[in-house]
Amino acid sequence: MIFLDSSVIIAYKNADDINHKKAVDIFQKLNTGEYGIGLISEFVFSEVTTVLALRRSMEAAKEVGNILLEAREIEIMEASEVFERSWDIFTNQENTALSFVDASNLACMEIRKIRKIATFDKDFRRISSVEVVNG
């Protein structure tokens, strides 16, 4: 299993993104089963659809949202399952400046015992318990 950060999903949808080709490579590997099932949280879903609606269009946000909801290769973890642990991680940071959504990514990974995260967010490279996959 691999956790999918919003940065990878957004880059996949945006052909002009500097990381688009890397995101395509990640999703091809996901589709072939190389990473197993991809996991996102409701927080990531919210972030992806909001950013796409603001930067691209509401149609792009709806299209990606529907794909995420219907994809057999992707599981969506409920926010209620990770909220308390996310808040704990967020409020107890010492050497990082993770957003709440990024803290929730770590909480999801911790709860599901996932080590790999597909992301272009450099903050995750500072976390020793995480293996960053970025294409």
Backbone as a printed PyTorch tensor [residue, N CA C, xyz], in Angstrom:
tensor([[[  0.8470,  -1.1830,   0.0000],
         [  0.0000,   0.0000,   0.0000],
         [  0.8940,   1.2480,   0.0000]],

        [[  0.4110,   2.3020,  -0.6590],
         [  1.1300,   3.5650,  -0.7150],
         [  0.1410,   4.6990,  -0.4660]],

        [[  0.5770,   5.7010,   0.2780],
         [ -0.2700,   6.8670,   0.5020],
         [ -0.0270,   7.8550,  -0.6320]],

        [[ -1.1120,   8.4220,  -1.1510],
         [ -1.0250,   9.3900,  -2.2430],
         [ -1.2970,  10.7840,  -1.7040]],

        [[ -0.3000,  11.6320,  -1.7630],
         [ -0.4460,  13.0140,  -1.3360],
         [ -1.1340,  13.8090,  -2.4430]],

        [[ -1.7770,  14.8870,  -2.0560],
         [ -2.4950,  15.7140,  -3.0280],
         [ -1.5770,  16.2490,  -4.1270]],

        [[ -0.3180,  16.5180,  -3.8120],
         [  0.6000,  17.0740,  -4.8130],
         [  0.7410,  16.1570,  -6.0230]],

        [[  0.7270,  14.8560,  -5.8020],
         [  0.8670,  13.8930,  -6.8990],
         [ -0.4120,  13.8370,  -7.7320]],

        [[ -1.5430,  13.8530,  -7.0740],
         [ -2.8210,  13.7860,  -7.7870],
         [ -3.0220,  15.0470,  -8.6230]],

        [[ -2.7120,  16.1980,  -8.0460],
         [ -2.8600,  17.4720,  -8.7630],
         [ -1.8950,  17.5320,  -9.9490]],

        [[ -0.6550,  17.1020,  -9.7500],
         [  0.3260,  17.1050, -10.8420],
         [ -0.0970,  16.1530, -11.9590]],

        [[ -0.7130,  15.0490, -11.6090],
         [ -1.1860,  14.0950, -12.6080],
         [ -2.2510,  14.7300, -13.5010]],

        [[ -3.1340,  15.4970, -12.9090],
         [ -4.2230,  16.1240, -13.6620],
         [ -3.7490,  17.3240, -14.4790]],

        [[ -2.6880,  17.9770, -14.0550],
         [ -2.2310,  19.2100, -14.6820],
         [ -1.0060,  18.9360, -15.5680]],

        [[ -1.2220,  18.8620, -16.8680],
         [ -0.1310,  18.5670, -17.8080],
         [  0.9550,  19.6420, -17.8030]],

        [[  0.6420,  20.8340, -17.3260],
         [  1.6230,  21.9150, -17.2670],
         [  2.4620,  21.8860, -15.9880]],

        [[  2.1090,  21.0280, -15.0490],
         [  2.8320,  20.9420, -13.7840],
         [  4.2380,  20.3980, -14.0340]],

        [[  5.2180,  20.9570, -13.3590],
         [  6.6100,  20.5240, -13.5100],
         [  6.7900,  19.0410, -13.1720]],

        [[  5.9320,  18.4980, -12.3120],
         [  6.0360,  17.0970, -11.8880],
         [  5.0350,  16.1780, -12.5830]],

        [[  4.4110,  16.6520, -13.6570],
         [  3.3640,  15.8620, -14.3250],
         [  3.8710,  14.4920, -14.7820]],

        [[  5.0150,  14.4530, -15.4530],
         [  5.5260,  13.1740, -15.9730],
         [  5.8410,  12.2000, -14.8320]],

        [[  6.3720,  12.7110, -13.7390],
         [  6.6500,  11.8570, -12.5830],
         [  5.3460,  11.3200, -11.9960]],

        [[  4.3210,  12.1730, -11.9540],
         [  3.0150,  11.7430, -11.4250],
         [  2.4000,  10.6720, -12.3200]],

        [[  2.5270,  10.8360, -13.6220],
         [  2.0300,   9.8240, -14.5640],
         [  2.7220,   8.4970, -14.3030]],

        [[  4.0380,   8.5250, -14.0870],
         [  4.7960,   7.3150, -13.7980],
         [  4.2970,   6.6470, -12.5100]],

        [[  4.0460,   7.4350, -11.4930],
         [  3.5350,   6.8950, -10.2230],
         [  2.1840,   6.2200, -10.4270]],

        [[  1.2890,   6.8750, -11.1590],
         [ -0.0340,   6.2970, -11.3720],
         [  0.0090,   5.0750, -12.2830]],

        [[  0.9370,   5.0230, -13.2280],
         [  1.0920,   3.8180, -14.0420],
         [  1.5180,   2.6440, -13.1660]],

        [[  2.4460,   2.8920, -12.2520],
         [  2.8930,   1.8390, -11.3380],
         [  1.7700,   1.4310, -10.3860]],

        [[  0.9750,   2.3890,  -9.9670],
         [ -0.1820,   2.0850,  -9.1120],
         [ -1.1690,   1.1970,  -9.8720]],

        [[ -1.4350,   1.5450, -11.1190],
         [ -2.3820,   0.7790, -11.9370],
         [ -1.9090,  -0.6320, -12.2290]],

        [[ -0.5940,  -0.8490, -12.2860],
         [ -0.0780,  -2.1970, -12.5350],
         [  0.0690,  -3.0030, -11.2440]],

        [[ -0.2210,  -2.3780, -10.1200],
         [ -0.1590,  -3.0790,  -8.8440],
         [  1.1930,  -3.0430,  -8.1730]],

        [[  2.1430,  -2.3020,  -8.7310],
         [  3.4950,  -2.2620,  -8.1660],
         [  3.5060,  -1.7420,  -6.7240]],

        [[  2.6200,  -0.8110,  -6.4190],
         [  2.5580,  -0.2440,  -5.0740],
         [  1.4220,  -0.8340,  -4.2400]],

        [[  0.6570,  -1.7180,  -4.8160],
         [ -0.5390,  -2.1870,  -4.1210],
         [ -1.6350,  -1.1390,  -4.2510]],

        [[ -2.4980,  -1.0780,  -3.2840],
         [ -3.5970,  -0.1090,  -3.2820],
         [ -3.0690,   1.2560,  -2.8470]],

        [[ -3.5790,   2.3050,  -3.4670],
         [ -3.2730,   3.6610,  -3.0480],
         [ -4.2690,   4.0970,  -1.9910]],

        [[ -3.8020,   4.8220,  -1.0180],
         [ -4.6740,   5.3200,   0.0500],
         [ -4.6270,   6.8350,   0.0700]],

        [[ -5.8010,   7.4500,   0.1730],
         [ -5.9060,   8.8750,   0.4350],
         [ -6.8720,   9.0360,   1.5990]],

        [[ -6.8970,  10.2220,   2.1560],
         [ -7.8800,  10.5160,   3.2050],
         [ -8.9180,  11.4720,   2.6520]],

        [[ -9.9940,  11.6400,   3.3860],
         [-10.9920,  12.6360,   3.0050],
         [-10.3730,  14.0300,   2.9960]],

        [[ -9.3610,  14.2510,   3.8310],
         [ -8.6730,  15.5420,   3.8360],
         [ -7.9510,  15.7750,   2.5040]],

        [[ -7.2710,  14.7540,   1.9970],
         [ -6.5830,  14.8610,   0.7120],
         [ -7.6080,  15.0650,  -0.4050]],

        [[ -8.6960,  14.3100,  -0.3540],
         [ -9.7560,  14.4700,  -1.3540],
         [-10.2430,  15.9180,  -1.3850]],

        [[-10.4630,  16.4880,  -0.2150],
         [-10.9150,  17.8730,  -0.1030],
         [ -9.8860,  18.8390,  -0.6760]],

        [[ -8.6300,  18.6140,  -0.3260],
         [ -7.5640,  19.4970,  -0.8060],
         [ -7.4250,  19.4270,  -2.3330]],

        [[ -7.4500,  18.2310,  -2.8870],
         [ -7.3070,  18.0470,  -4.3310],
         [ -8.4430,  18.7300,  -5.0790]],

        [[ -9.6670,  18.4680,  -4.6670],
         [-10.8060,  19.0370,  -5.3940],
         [-10.8700,  20.5590,  -5.2460]],

        [[-10.5080,  21.0700,  -4.0870],
         [-10.5050,  22.5240,  -3.8840],
         [ -9.4400,  23.1940,  -4.7410]],

        [[ -8.2280,  22.6690,  -4.7110],
         [ -7.1310,  23.2600,  -5.4940],
         [ -7.4600,  23.1970,  -6.9850]],

        [[ -7.9670,  22.0770,  -7.4590],
         [ -8.2980,  21.9750,  -8.8810],
         [ -9.4240,  22.9280,  -9.2680]],

        [[-10.4100,  23.0790,  -8.4010],
         [-11.5010,  24.0180,  -8.6870],
         [-10.9820,  25.4480,  -8.7780]],

        [[-10.0450,  25.8000,  -7.9080],
         [ -9.5070,  27.1610,  -7.9000],
         [ -8.5020,  27.4080,  -9.0240]],

        [[ -7.6370,  26.4260,  -9.2960],
         [ -6.5570,  26.6290, -10.2680],
         [ -6.9180,  26.2300, -11.6940]],

        [[ -7.8030,  25.2600, -11.8230],
         [ -8.1730,  24.7650, -13.1630],
         [ -9.6290,  25.1400, -13.4570]],

        [[-10.5560,  24.3260, -12.9660],
         [-11.9800,  24.5840, -13.1710],
         [-12.7920,  23.6550, -12.2770]],

        [[-14.0460,  24.0050, -12.1090],
         [-14.9320,  23.1310, -11.3350],
         [-15.0960,  21.7870, -12.0510]],

        [[-15.1050,  21.8190, -13.3730],
         [-15.2220,  20.5670, -14.1340],
         [-14.0370,  19.6450, -13.8680]],

        [[-12.8360,  20.2050, -13.8300],
         [-11.6460,  19.4000, -13.5370],
         [-11.7360,  18.8080, -12.1370]],

        [[-12.2050,  19.6110, -11.1790],
         [-12.3440,  19.1410,  -9.7980],
         [-13.3590,  17.9980,  -9.7170]],

        [[-14.4770,  18.1540, -10.3950],
         [-15.5100,  17.1010, -10.3890],
         [-15.0110,  15.8310, -11.0610]],

        [[-14.3120,  15.9940, -12.1780],
         [-13.7940,  14.8330, -12.9040],
         [-12.8380,  14.0250, -12.0260]],

        [[-11.8810,  14.7000, -11.4270],
         [-10.9030,  14.0080, -10.5750],
         [-11.5820,  13.4360,  -9.3290]],

        [[-12.4830,  14.2010,  -8.7370],
         [-13.2200,  13.7000,  -7.5730],
         [-13.9600,  12.4120,  -7.8850]],

        [[-14.6360,  12.3790,  -9.0080],
         [-15.3720,  11.1650,  -9.3960],
         [-14.4360,   9.9970,  -9.6790]],

        [[-13.3000,  10.2860, -10.3010],
         [-12.3210,   9.2260, -10.5610],
         [-11.8140,   8.6460,  -9.2390]],

        [[-11.4900,   9.5140,  -8.2900],
         [-11.0110,   9.0360,  -6.9900],
         [-12.0730,   8.2070,  -6.2690]],

        [[-13.3130,   8.6400,  -6.3520],
         [-14.4030,   7.9230,  -5.6850],
         [-14.6670,   6.5500,  -6.3010]],

        [[-14.4300,   6.4320,  -7.6020],
         [-14.7540,   5.1910,  -8.3080],
         [-13.5680,   4.2480,  -8.5090]],

        [[-12.3530,   4.7420,  -8.3090],
         [-11.1590,   3.9310,  -8.5950],
         [-11.0470,   2.7310,  -7.6670]],

        [[-10.8610,   1.5760,  -8.2640],
         [-10.6640,   0.3580,  -7.4670],
         [ -9.2770,   0.3050,  -6.8580]],

        [[ -8.3280,   1.0650,  -7.4450],
         [ -6.9410,   1.0570,  -6.9760],
         [ -6.7110,   2.0230,  -5.8210]],

        [[ -7.7460,   2.7800,  -5.4630],
         [ -7.5880,   3.8080,  -4.4350],
         [ -8.6650,   3.6520,  -3.3640]],

        [[ -8.2150,   3.6770,  -2.1270],
         [ -9.1180,   3.6250,  -0.9780],
         [ -9.1050,   4.9990,  -0.3020]],

        [[-10.2680,   5.4310,   0.1470],
         [-10.3730,   6.7110,   0.8430],
         [-10.6480,   6.4480,   2.3150]],

        [[ -9.7540,   6.9170,   3.1640],
         [ -9.8720,   6.7390,   4.6100],
         [-10.6900,   7.8840,   5.1900]],

        [[-11.6390,   7.5660,   6.0280],
         [-12.5030,   8.5810,   6.6180],
         [-11.7340,   9.4810,   7.5730]],

        [[-12.0450,  10.7610,   7.5060],
         [-11.3780,  11.7470,   8.3610],
         [-11.5740,  11.4310,   9.8400]],

        [[-12.7470,  10.9170,  10.1840],
         [-13.0310,  10.6320,  11.5950],
         [-12.1050,   9.5670,  12.1640]],

        [[-11.5670,   8.6950,  11.2950],
         [-10.6480,   7.6460,  11.7450],
         [ -9.2960,   8.2040,  12.1680]],

        [[ -8.9270,   9.3660,  11.6460],
         [ -7.5720,   9.8800,  11.8580],
         [ -7.5170,  11.2610,  12.4960]],

        [[ -8.6580,  11.8680,  12.7490],
         [ -8.6630,  13.2610,  13.1870],
         [ -7.8540,  13.4870,  14.4670]],

        [[ -8.1130,  12.7110,  15.4980],
         [ -7.4150,  12.9260,  16.7710],
         [ -5.9110,  12.7370,  16.6420]],

        [[ -5.5000,  11.6960,  15.9390],
         [ -4.0600,  11.4600,  15.7660],
         [ -3.4400,  12.5570,  14.8950]],

        [[ -4.1880,  13.0290,  13.9040],
         [ -3.7140,  14.1300,  13.0510],
         [ -3.4610,  15.3800,  13.8820]],

        [[ -4.4000,  15.6870,  14.7620],
         [ -4.2630,  16.8670,  15.6140],
         [ -3.0630,  16.7120,  16.5450]],

        [[ -2.8770,  15.5140,  17.0600],
         [ -1.7440,  15.2450,  17.9440],
         [ -0.4160,  15.4660,  17.2090]],

        [[ -0.3050,  14.9280,  16.0160],
         [  0.9110,  15.1080,  15.2240],
         [  1.1130,  16.5840,  14.9020]],

        [[  0.0500,  17.2580,  14.4760],
         [  0.1230,  18.6650,  14.0900],
         [  0.5700,  19.5520,  15.2520]],

        [[  0.0220,  19.3310,  16.4320],
         [  0.3110,  20.2070,  17.5750],
         [  1.6070,  19.8690,  18.2930]],

        [[  2.1920,  18.7110,  18.0090],
         [  3.4270,  18.3130,  18.6880],
         [  4.6510,  18.3360,  17.7730]],

        [[  4.5800,  19.0640,  16.6820],
         [  5.7160,  19.1820,  15.7730],
         [  6.8360,  19.9730,  16.4360]],

        [[  8.0520,  19.5420,  16.1970],
         [  9.1950,  20.2820,  16.7240],
         [ 10.0700,  20.8250,  15.6030]],

        [[ 10.4710,  19.9610,  14.6930],
         [ 11.4120,  20.3760,  13.6550],
         [ 10.7920,  20.4810,  12.2690]],

        [[  9.5000,  20.3350,  12.1710],
         [  8.8410,  20.4110,  10.8760],
         [  7.7270,  21.4430,  10.9310]],

        [[  7.2580,  21.8030,   9.7770],
         [  6.1460,  22.7540,   9.6880],
         [  5.0810,  22.1600,   8.7730]],

        [[  4.5770,  21.0100,   9.1750],
         [  3.5790,  20.3270,   8.3650],
         [  2.2220,  21.0060,   8.4950]],

        [[  1.4980,  21.0470,   7.3920],
         [  0.1160,  21.5120,   7.4450],
         [ -0.7090,  20.4560,   8.1730]],

        [[ -1.9230,  20.8100,   8.5360],
         [ -2.7860,  19.8290,   9.1880],
         [ -3.0440,  18.6510,   8.2540]],

        [[ -3.2470,  18.9210,   6.9680],
         [ -3.4920,  17.8300,   6.0160],
         [ -2.2760,  16.9150,   5.9410]],

        [[ -1.0730,  17.4890,   5.9260],
         [  0.1300,  16.6520,   5.9130],
         [  0.2570,  15.8330,   7.2000]],

        [[ -0.1050,  16.4320,   8.3230],
         [ -0.1170,  15.6760,   9.5850],
         [ -1.1240,  14.5320,   9.4980]],

        [[ -2.2490,  14.7760,   8.8370],
         [ -3.2440,  13.7080,   8.6850],
         [ -2.7270,  12.6060,   7.7660]],

        [[ -1.9000,  12.9760,   6.7740],
         [ -1.2760,  11.9540,   5.9290],
         [ -0.4290,  11.0140,   6.7820]],

        [[  0.3710,  11.5950,   7.6650],
         [  1.1980,  10.7870,   8.5540],
         [  0.3500,   9.9230,   9.4810]],

        [[ -0.7450,  10.4780,   9.9700],
         [ -1.6400,   9.7130,  10.8460],
         [ -2.2270,   8.5140,  10.0990]],

        [[ -2.6710,   8.7240,   8.8680],
         [ -3.1980,   7.6260,   8.0560],
         [ -2.1410,   6.5430,   7.8590]],

        [[ -0.9310,   6.9810,   7.5310],
         [  0.1540,   6.0440,   7.2940],
         [  0.4920,   5.2560,   8.5600]],

        [[  0.4880,   5.9520,   9.6810],
         [  0.7880,   5.3000,  10.9580],
         [ -0.2840,   4.2610,  11.2970]],

        [[ -1.5290,   4.6470,  11.1720],
         [ -2.6370,   3.7530,  11.5190],
         [ -2.6630,   2.5230,  10.6110]],

        [[ -2.3980,   2.7180,   9.3180],
         [ -2.4240,   1.6110,   8.3610],
         [ -1.0620,   0.9420,   8.1750]],

        [[ -0.0680,   1.4120,   8.9210],
         [  1.2840,   0.8530,   8.8510],
         [  1.8510,   0.9130,   7.4290]],

        [[  1.7200,   2.0830,   6.8260],
         [  2.2360,   2.3410,   5.4810],
         [  3.5100,   3.1610,   5.6230]],

        [[  4.5230,   2.7810,   4.8950],
         [  5.8020,   3.4940,   4.9480],
         [  5.9930,   4.4310,   3.7480]],

        [[  5.4380,   4.0420,   2.5940],
         [  5.6570,   4.8070,   1.3650],
         [  4.5830,   5.8720,   1.1590]],

        [[  5.0410,   7.0530,   0.7190],
         [  4.1310,   8.1300,   0.3410],
         [  4.5800,   8.6850,  -1.0080]],

        [[  3.6330,   8.7900,  -1.9330],
         [  3.8880,   9.4320,  -3.2200],
         [  3.6020,  10.9110,  -3.0320]],

        [[  4.6450,  11.7150,  -3.1090],
         [  4.4960,  13.1520,  -2.8680],
         [  5.6120,  13.9260,  -3.5300]],

        [[  5.3350,  15.1870,  -3.8230],
         [  6.3680,  16.1110,  -4.2750],
         [  6.6550,  17.1490,  -3.1940]],

        [[  6.0570,  16.9680,  -2.0400],
         [  6.2330,  17.8560,  -0.8960],
         [  7.5460,  17.4880,  -0.1970]],

        [[  8.4940,  18.3940,  -0.1970],
         [  9.8330,  18.1260,   0.3600],
         [  9.8250,  17.9400,   1.8790]],

        [[  8.7900,  18.4310,   2.5640],
         [  8.7310,  18.2970,   4.0200],
         [  8.7490,  16.8390,   4.4720]],

        [[  8.2150,  15.9440,   3.6600],
         [  8.1690,  14.5380,   4.0500],
         [  9.5430,  13.8790,   4.0250]],

        [[ 10.4900,  14.4590,   3.3020],
         [ 11.8470,  13.8930,   3.2570],
         [ 12.5550,  14.0060,   4.6010]],

        [[ 12.1020,  14.9210,   5.4380],
         [ 12.7240,  15.1200,   6.7580],
         [ 12.2230,  14.1170,   7.8010]],

        [[ 11.2730,  13.2940,   7.4260],
         [ 10.6610,  12.3660,   8.3830],
         [ 11.2470,  10.9760,   8.1470]],

        [[ 11.9930,  10.5070,   9.1130],
         [ 12.7610,   9.2680,   8.9370],
         [ 11.8920,   8.0210,   8.7800]],

        [[ 10.6730,   8.0410,   9.2810],
         [  9.8060,   6.8640,   9.2090],
         [  9.0950,   6.7450,   7.8630]],

        [[  9.3470,   7.6830,   6.9600],
         [  8.6360,   7.7520,   5.6890],
         [  9.5940,   7.5420,   4.5180]],

        [[  9.1630,   6.7520,   3.5450],
         [  9.9080,   6.5830,   2.3020],
         [  9.1730,   7.3500,   1.2020]],

        [[  9.7950,   8.3970,   0.7060],
         [  9.1720,   9.2470,  -0.3150],
         [  9.3760,   8.6330,  -1.6940]],

        [[  8.2740,   8.5070,  -2.4210],
         [  8.2840,   8.0610,  -3.8100],
         [  7.8440,   9.2630,  -4.6380]],

        [[  8.6940,   9.6670,  -5.5790],
         [  8.3080,  10.8060,  -6.4080],
         [  8.6820,  10.6220,  -7.8650]],

        [[  8.3570,   9.4590,  -8.3580],
         [  8.5140,   9.1940,  -9.7890],
         [  9.7180,   8.4050, -10.1560]]])
